[in-house]
């Protein structure tokens, strides 16, 4: 790490309390330096007072953010990339630091991102994506491009709480192992970079492709102008901004554009959430475009109002074939809380045929998105999982769910959505315990008593018989099936789980920060965030009130994706 010693300009501020006593002095500083390394290194102290910082280049406020600036020993360092301005004079402004502070004397620059203990922290999820540092929430711009799955995400690079919304960026060849890259889109005149989607413009309708290479085109909401903004890349690494909103503000609140290509009309479709009227009416606005730049309003689908969050925020819209109904396809429209509608779409208007459906009954799973241009034609989702990781000296906070494949299936109740983990997760298996079939008797032997694992995949099919309750204990977290109520309960979270032909299929993934449970081949999805005791690696399976049969009982020990 290279130190550059500079003399900052100081602006002292002295405050008097109501009784006239002098308060501690603070100062605003302007520090000048020349960019000669890849990163500006910023010291962070968790829970310290927030300071506003600005980076001025050629008289333009190019980066602006706030952070819990460490004026003493930092908990961790944030790294801001500055090599695009190499050789330029930069002014760094900071407000209201202690008058005695020498925090940016010297200014630290580095060519390497050299934090230690990366991805090995106590509360780091081991097979769920989380950023190396800082806060994350909604997944954004999920797209397959140039042989890679691109996951963008809401990111605060400078703190582990929400703020400074930027699009973080990670790529993967297999949906499981992720390589985090530099942040892709930064706040600008449009404001903080809120959520949105991405597509590949294969036919170069936008004219943004270069040298025969199509552009990956990204859309987000600028949280100052409240319009929908566009960026693009032809290499998946360098991103350029279009410079103005392609869809200016529609109403008071509007955000989270999702864009798809509709082949029958050869047009692009944008779905964006808009709040309307005086009663906080939620709606999904559909727009069309021939070129991704010029958009025309087409139709509106209304959801709930106020605290009725049906079709609120973060729209997702796609078509799938229906399993069990030869040749039938249906469209799915969802909002951030995963309530969904099934219907038809004619290129202009979505017609709901069934609405207010739900198959996700977990805790703190929100704002999922699916990949565009997935090469095998699958509809793969990742959601924001609000894990409890803002603890101790963790340099990061929150994570993503497992990647899951969506399908539509015919059921006695109608067409329903299922979620199941992608097959690629099987590559994490390092040891198998295949227990086969057995009968669970009250006070009888436990088929799992000799297995000890930290990271686990557990599969089985249950036939409760005369049992009143079946209990699967996963490293101290009980997962209880109430046979009479046909209800599954984990850490106080409840989910309906009806027997099918007298049986219940169960798939559980256990990471350090919780369980993800899949019932009846994905008809019910139950994510439960809970920090699991690292010293408890026990499993158990038991029945109460009678005997039950268990078949296909398998446990797999999993390895970390960070190895």
N, C-alpha and C positions, 0 to 999 in steps of 0.2 A: 504494500500500500504506500503510495507516494504522498507526502505532506507538502502542502504549498502554504507558506507563511505569508499572510496578507494583513494589511492594516485596514480594518473596517471603519466606516464612518459611523459615528454613534449619535443617537438622538435620545437624550435622557428625559424621562418622564417622572415627575415627582408628584405624588398624590397626598392630600391632607384628609384625614378622617374628619368626622363631624365634630369632634372635640379639638380639632386643630393639630393633632399629633401627626407627625410625618410618617407616611407609610413607606414600605420598602421601595426603593427605586427600581424602575425597569427602563429598558432602552429598546428602541427600534434600531436595527443595524442594516447597513448595506455593505456587503462584502463583494469585492471584485476579484475575479480570477480568470485565467485562461483555461479552456477545456483542453486537456492533453491526454486524458485517459478515457476508458470506456464508460466508467460509472462515477457518479457523484455518490459518496457514501454518507448516509444520514443516520445518526444515532437515535434510537428509540428507547424510551423508558415507559413501560406499561403503566397506565393510570396517572402519568404526569399531566400537568396542565397543557392544553392544546395551544400551539402557536400557529399563526398563519405565515406561510412562506410563499415566495414568488421567485421565479427565474426569468429574468429579463434579458433578451437577446436582440440586438439591433433595435432597441427601443420598443420591443413588443413583449408583452407579458405572456410568455410562451408556455410556462408551466405554473400552476398555482394549486396549492394544497394546504391542508392543516395536518398537524401531527403532534403526538406526545413527545416533544423534543427532549432528549436527555441532556441535561446540563452537567451531569456527573457521569457515573458509570452506567452505560446503557445495558438494557436487557438483550437487545439485538440490533442489527443494522439493516436499514432499508437501502436498496441500490437503485438509483435512478440513472437510466442510460443517457449519456450526454455526448457520445462520440460523433453524432451527426453534426455537432457544432465544434468539432475539433479545430483548434487554432483561433476560435472566436473569443472575444472578451465577453464575459458573462457577469451580470450583477445578480447576486442572491440577496433578497430582502427577507428579513425576519422581524416579527413584531413582538414587543413586550417580553424580552428575555431579561433575566436578572441583570442589574447594572454591573455586577462583578463578573458576568459570564464571559468566557472566552471560547464559547462553544465552536465557533467557526474560525478560530484562529489557532491552528491552521484549518483550512478547508481540506477535506480528505477526498482523494480520487484513487481509483483502482482499475486495473485492467481485468481483475478477477473478482467474481462473486464468491467470497471466501468464508461465508458463515460455516460454522462447524455443527456437527450433530444433525445434519439435515435428514429429515424423514425418520429419525430414530427417537423422537421425543416420546415421552410416556403416553401422551394422549393422541399420538398420530395414528389415524386409521391406516391399517396395513394393506387393505385391498380396495379402498375407496380413494378416489382422487381428492386431494386437498392441496392448496397452494403452499409453496415452500415457506412463504411468509405472508402475513397480512390476512385481512378478512376476505371471505368470498360469500356471495349468495347466488342469485339465479344463474344457471347455465345459459349461455348465449351463443348465437351464430353457429350452431352445431351443423357441420357439413363435411362431406368426404371430398377431398380435393388433392390432386397430385399424389395419389397413393397413400394418403394419410387421413385419419379422422381428426378433424380440428374441433377442439372444445375451447370456446371462449367463455369467459365467466365474469360476473360482476366482481370487481376486485378493488380493495383498498390496499395499495402497495406499501403504505406508510403507517399502518396501524392495524390492530387486530379487532377493531370494532368498525361498524358501518361508517362509510364516508369516502370522499374523494373518488367517486365511482368512475372506474376505468375498466376497459376490457382486458382482463388477463387472457393468456393464450397458452394452450398445451396441445400437443399432438401425440398420436398413437398409431401404430400399425395394426394393433390387435384389439383395441377398445379396453385393454386391461392395464398395460404398462404405458405410463404417460411421461412425456418429456416436456417440462414447463419451459416456455420461451419467454422473451421479453414481452412486456405489455404491448398490445396491438393498437388500441385507440385511447387517446387521452382527452380529458376535458378541454374544450376550446370555447369559441364564442357562443356555441349552442348550449354550453353548460356541461355539467357532469354527464357521463356516458351511461345512460340507463339501458335497459334490456332490449333485445331484438334478435333477428335471425339472419341467416345467410343462405345464398344459393350459388350455384355455378352457372354462369351465363354461357352455355355450350354453343349457342348459335350466334353469340356476339351481338345480341339485339341492342345492347347498350353502347357498342363501339368502344368499350373499355379494354377489350382484349388486345394483345400485342404480339406481333410476329407469329400469328397462328395459335397463340396460347390464350385460352379462355380466361376470363377474370372470375375470381371469387368476389362476389359482391355482398357487402354487409350492410345491414340497416339497424339503426338504433334510435332511441329517443334522446334528444338533447334536453336535459332537465333544467334549462333556463328559457330557451325559446319554445319548448314543448312542441316542437315539430319532429318529423321523422327524417333522419339524416342518413347519408349514404357514404360508404368507404369501399375501397376495392384493392385487390392485390392480384398480380399474375404469377407470383412465386410462393405465396402462402407465408411470407416472412415480412415483406415491406408493404406498408399500407398507406394509401393516399386518401384524403378526404375530398369529397365533391365540393365542399365549400359553402353550400347552402342547403336548406331543408328541401327535400323533394316532395314532402307533404307538410305544408305549414300547419300550425295548430288548428285543430278542428273545433274544439270546445275546451272548457275549463281544464279538464284532465283528459289526456289521451297519451297512450304509450304502448310500447312493446310490440313493434311491427313484426309480423310473421309473413314471409313471402314464399310463394310456391309458383311453379310453372303449370299452367292448365293447357294441356295439349290440344283438346278439341277446338279451342278458339285461338290458339297460338298467342296467348296473352299471359302476362304475369298477374297474380292475384296477391294483394296485400290484405291481411286482417289485422286490425289494430283496435285495442280497447279504447272506448270513449265513454266518459261520464256525461250524461245528458240530463236536462231539466233541473228542477229544484229539489228533487227527492233522491239525488245520487243514483240515478238510473244507470245501471250497467248495460253496455251494449258493445257488440262487435261490428265495427264498420268494415265493409268489404269495398276494396278499390281495385281497379284494373289498370294495366299499363302495357304498351307494346315494347317498351325499351328500358324499364326500370327507373326512368328519370321523370316521366310525365304520367301522373296518376289521375284517374277519374273516379269519383265516388260511384258505387254501383248499387249497394243495398245495405240494410242494417238488420242484425239479429239481436233481439233484446234478451237480457238476462234478468237477474234479480235487481233489488234496489237496496242501498244502504248496507246493512249488515248481512243481507241475503247475498252471498258472494257467488251465486251461480253466474258464470261467464264474466268474472271479474279478473282483470289483469292477464298478462302473459298468455295470449291466445295460441293454440296449437290447432292445425287444420290439415287433414290428410285423408286419403282414400285407401281402403283395404278390401280384399276379397273376404267373403264370409265363409268360414270353414263349415262344411256340411250343407251348403246351399250352392250348388254348382252354377258358376257363371255370375253369381250375385256379388256386387260390390256396393259398399256404403261409405259415406263420409262421416268423419268424426270431428267434432268441434269441442274444444275444452278450454277452461280457464285455469288460473293458477292453483286453485284448490282441488283440481283434478275431477270435479263434476263434469260430466260430458253429455253431449247430445249426439244421436245417430240420425242421419238423414241423407238427403240427396242434394246435389249441387249442379247447376246448369251453366256455370261460368260467370254468373252474375249474382245469383241468390241461393242461399242455403236454406233448405226447407227441413225443419225439424220433424222427425217421425217419432222418435222417443227422446225424452229430455230429462234432465236432472238425475241422470244415472251416476252411480258411484261404485268403484270396486277397491278404492284405497281407503283404509281405515286405520292408518298409523298415527304417529305423532311427529309433527314438525317436518313433514315432507311437502314441498311447495315448488311451484313454478317450473315444472318439468318441461323439457323440450325434446323433440326428436330430430334425428339427423336427416338432412337433405342429401340427395344424391348417393345414398348408401348403395354400394356396388352390387350386392346380392338381392336388392329389392326389399330387404327387411325394413321394418319401421322400428327403430331402436331409440329408446328414451333414456335420458339421464335427468334426475331431479336434484334440487337443492335439499340437502339433508341437514337440518339445524342441529348439529351435534353440540355437546356441552364441553367445549374445549377452550373457553376463555378463562383459563385457570393457570395458577402458578406463573411460570415465566415462558409459557408457550408463545412462540413468535407467530403463530397462525391461529385461525379460528374458522370453523365450519367446514363442511365437506360436501361432496356429491354422492348420490346414491350409486348402487350398482347399475351398469347398463342393462336394460331390459327390453325384450322384444314384445311388441304389441301384436295381438291378433284379434280378429272378430270371430266369434263362434256362435252357432245356433244353439239356444238352450230352450227349455220349456217356458221360460219367462220372456223369451224374445232374443234378439241379437245383443250380445254382450261383449265387452272388451276384456281381454286377459293380458296380464303382464307375467313374463317369466324371464329369469336371468339368461343372458346370452350364453351360447355354448362355449364361447372362448374362455369362460371362467374355469372350465375343466383343466386347463393347463396349469392352474395353481395347485392342483392336488399333488401332495408329496407322499401321503401314506393313506391306505384304505383299510377300514374296519368293516367288513361285510358280515353282519350279524344274521342276515337271512330272516326266517320266519320264527315267531315264538308266541306264546300265550302269556299275557300279563295277568297275574293274579294278585289280589290284595295281599300284602305282606309277602308276596312271592319274590323270586329272584329278579334282579335288575340286569337286563341285557347290556347296559352301558357302563356298569360299575367299574370296569377295568380300563376304561378309556380316559386319557387325560390329554387335552388339546387346548391351545389358545385360539388359533384361527381355525374355524370349522365350517364345514358344509354337512348338513344332516338331512337325510331323506328317509321317508317311511310312508306306509299306508296303514291306516288304523281302521279296524272294524270294532266299534265299542262294545257290541254285544249287550251284556247286562250291566256293564260298568256305568257308573254315574259321572265319573270324572277321570280324565287321563292327564297326567302331569309329566311334561318334559322339562327337566331342569338343565339349563345351559349356563354353566359356569356361574351358578348362583342366581340366575334370572329364571324364575318359573314361568313356563308357558303352559297354561291350564285350559283344557278343553272341557266345557260344561256340556255333557251329552244331552241333558234335558232341554236346555236352552239353545243347544247347537250354537254355542258362542265360544270364541277363543279370547283369552285374557292374558296379557303380558304387561307387568309393571303398571297395572291400572288401565291400560289401553284395551278396549274391547272391539271385537270385530265379529259380525255374523259369519258363521261357517257351517252351512247346511250340509248334512250328509248326502252323498250321492250313491244311491243303491246300497245304503247302509255303511258306506265307507267315507273316509276322509284322507286325502293325500296331503302330505306336509313336507315342505322344503324350508330349511332354516339356514341362513348364513350368519355367522357370529364373528364380528370384528371387535376391536377394543372399545369402540364407541357405540355399540348397539347391535340389535338383531334386525334382519330383514326376513320376513316370513311370507311364504307363498302357499296358498291353500287351494286345493282342487285345481291343479294345473293353471294357477294364476287368476282364477275367478275372483279371488280375494288377495290383496297385497297389504301387508301389515308391517311397516317399518317402525321400529321402536328405538329411539335414541336413549341410551343409558351408558354411562361409563362403567365398564365391567371391571371388577376387582382383578388386577393382573395376577394375583397369587392363586386365584381359584380357576382351575382348569378341569373341573369335574363335570361329568354328564350323568344324568339318571333318567329313567323312564319307569313310570309306575301307573297302576290303575287303582281306583277306589270305588267301593260299592258293588263290585262284581268283576268278572273276568272280561278281558278284551284281547283281540288278536292283532298282532302287528306283523306286517309282511314287508319284504324289500327293505329292511332296515340297514342303512349304510351311513357311515361316518367317514368323512375325509378330512385329514389334517391339511391345511393350506399354507402356502408360503407367501411371504410379503411381496408386493409388486415393487418395492423399493430396493430389493436386493440386487 
